[in-house]
Amino acid sequence: MFRSYMHHALDEARAAAARGEVPVGAVVVLGGEVIAAAGNRTRELNDPSAHAEMLAIRAACAALGQERLPGADLYVTLEPCAMCAGVIAAARIARLYYGAEDPKSGGVAHGARVLDRAQAHHRPEIYPGIAEGEAAALLREFFAGRR
C-alpha cells in the first residue's frame, strides 16, 4: 500500500520559505522511515549546491555511512534540476516522487532530462505530480511576495 511522505517535504519547504529561501523541501525514506529531511539553504550557506535534494541525500548517506541509497525513496516538492537529478542517479535512489513541475529549470521531465540519458548510471522510478497543487502554491506565494 502506497503511503506518501510528501507532507514532510512540504513542511521542509515551508521552513525554507520562513528562512527566506526558495520553498523547496525533500525527504529520504527507507523502509517506511524518514532518514533525512532538508529544505533549500543556498542563501544561508552561500552554496549554489545546497538544494533540498542534495542536502537530504548527503544527510541520508552520512546517517547510513554509505555513498549510495539503494531502495530509498526521495520526495521533493519541485522537479529536481539537472544537478540534483545527476546526484539522484549517482545515489541510486529507487523511487523519485516530486510535486510541482519546473519547466524553466527542471532536469527530469524538462530541460536536460538527465535521467533519460545513456550517461545516467541509474534511473529511478519517477512519480510526478504528488501534492502538485500545494507545492506549486508555495512557490507562487513566495515569488509573488518578492515582486
Legacy VTK file of the C-alpha trace (Angstrom):
# vtk DataFile Version 3.0
C-alpha trace
ASCII
DATASET POLYDATA
POINTS 147 float
0.000 0.000 0.000
1.370 3.408 -1.033
1.966 5.936 1.712
3.111 9.402 0.690
5.697 11.305 2.689
5.222 14.486 0.664
3.700 16.240 3.685
7.148 16.039 5.328
8.753 17.572 2.243
6.122 20.333 2.235
6.951 21.085 5.897
10.613 21.441 4.903
9.616 23.740 2.023
7.605 25.956 4.389
10.582 26.137 6.766
12.827 27.112 3.844
10.429 29.926 2.908
10.459 31.159 6.510
14.271 31.414 6.222
13.940 33.439 3.008
14.922 30.511 0.805
13.050 29.304 -2.271
10.461 26.938 -0.730
11.650 23.509 -1.802
11.774 20.586 0.607
12.939 16.988 0.358
12.901 13.824 2.435
14.625 10.483 2.011
12.603 7.471 3.141
13.979 3.966 3.612
11.937 1.056 4.896
8.998 3.329 5.746
11.166 5.614 7.905
12.258 9.178 7.157
16.052 9.042 7.453
16.803 12.587 6.289
14.944 15.797 5.536
16.037 19.200 4.299
14.907 22.416 2.710
16.812 24.740 0.417
19.720 26.536 2.101
21.546 28.125 -0.846
21.354 31.657 0.537
22.023 30.716 4.151
25.093 28.643 3.279
26.211 30.768 0.303
26.310 27.500 -1.608
24.625 27.087 -5.003
24.577 23.309 -4.495
22.631 23.473 -1.215
19.366 22.393 -2.820
16.915 20.459 -0.660
17.542 17.202 -2.544
21.317 17.498 -2.266
21.196 18.223 1.456
18.734 15.393 2.164
20.758 12.876 0.136
24.003 13.953 1.840
22.394 13.629 5.272
20.932 10.205 4.446
24.273 8.911 3.197
26.006 10.255 6.312
23.374 8.710 8.601
23.786 5.307 6.948
27.548 5.569 6.486
27.392 4.804 2.777
27.630 6.601 -0.553
24.530 5.102 -2.145
20.916 4.728 -1.113
19.537 1.641 -2.888
15.923 1.012 -2.011
15.374 4.591 -0.820
12.579 6.906 -1.880
13.110 10.630 -2.397
10.177 13.015 -2.021
10.790 16.560 -3.253
8.303 19.375 -3.687
9.714 20.580 -7.031
11.004 18.704 -10.064
14.765 18.305 -9.493
17.183 20.368 -11.559
19.854 18.737 -13.715
22.442 18.902 -10.899
20.140 17.173 -8.424
18.986 14.614 -10.996
22.623 13.619 -11.501
23.089 13.102 -7.768
19.825 11.140 -7.560
21.210 8.764 -10.195
24.612 8.549 -8.502
22.992 7.789 -5.140
20.924 5.008 -6.759
17.656 6.349 -5.350
14.986 3.727 -6.119
11.950 5.986 -6.463
11.611 9.734 -7.041
8.333 11.425 -6.111
8.028 15.118 -6.887
5.325 17.740 -6.644
5.391 20.745 -8.961
6.875 20.638 -12.432
9.674 23.062 -13.251
9.566 23.866 -16.979
12.235 26.566 -16.545
14.908 24.736 -14.527
13.774 21.129 -14.200
16.123 18.364 -15.234
13.869 15.302 -15.054
10.787 15.891 -17.232
12.050 19.167 -18.706
15.339 20.620 -19.916
18.257 18.204 -19.819
16.153 15.186 -18.794
19.255 13.806 -17.108
17.727 10.512 -16.027
16.750 9.649 -19.619
20.340 9.931 -20.892
22.532 6.937 -21.632
25.143 8.520 -19.351
22.875 8.149 -16.310
24.146 5.077 -14.495
20.791 4.577 -12.814
17.206 5.663 -13.436
14.792 5.607 -10.521
11.086 5.033 -10.888
9.608 8.525 -11.288
6.238 9.674 -9.951
5.446 13.334 -10.738
2.548 15.432 -9.500
2.404 14.286 -5.855
0.703 17.176 -3.956
1.458 19.294 -7.017
-1.124 21.969 -6.249
0.137 22.624 -2.743
3.793 22.590 -3.807
3.133 24.976 -6.703
1.095 27.298 -4.455
4.006 27.609 -2.011
6.290 28.660 -4.853
3.760 31.106 -6.335
3.164 32.749 -2.949
6.889 33.027 -2.264
7.697 34.663 -5.587
4.607 36.924 -5.515
5.917 38.334 -2.250
9.267 39.096 -3.888
7.844 41.067 -6.834
LINES 1 148
147 0 1 2 3 4 5 6 7 8 9 10 11 12 13 14 15 16 17 18 19 20 21 22 23 24 25 26 27 28 29 30 31 32 33 34 35 36 37 38 39 40 41 42 43 44 45 46 47 48 49 50 51 52 53 54 55 56 57 58 59 60 61 62 63 64 65 66 67 68 69 70 71 72 73 74 75 76 77 78 79 80 81 82 83 84 85 86 87 88 89 90 91 92 93 94 95 96 97 98 99 100 101 102 103 104 105 106 107 108 109 110 111 112 113 114 115 116 117 118 119 120 121 122 123 124 125 126 127 128 129 130 131 132 133 134 135 136 137 138 139 140 141 142 143 144 145 146
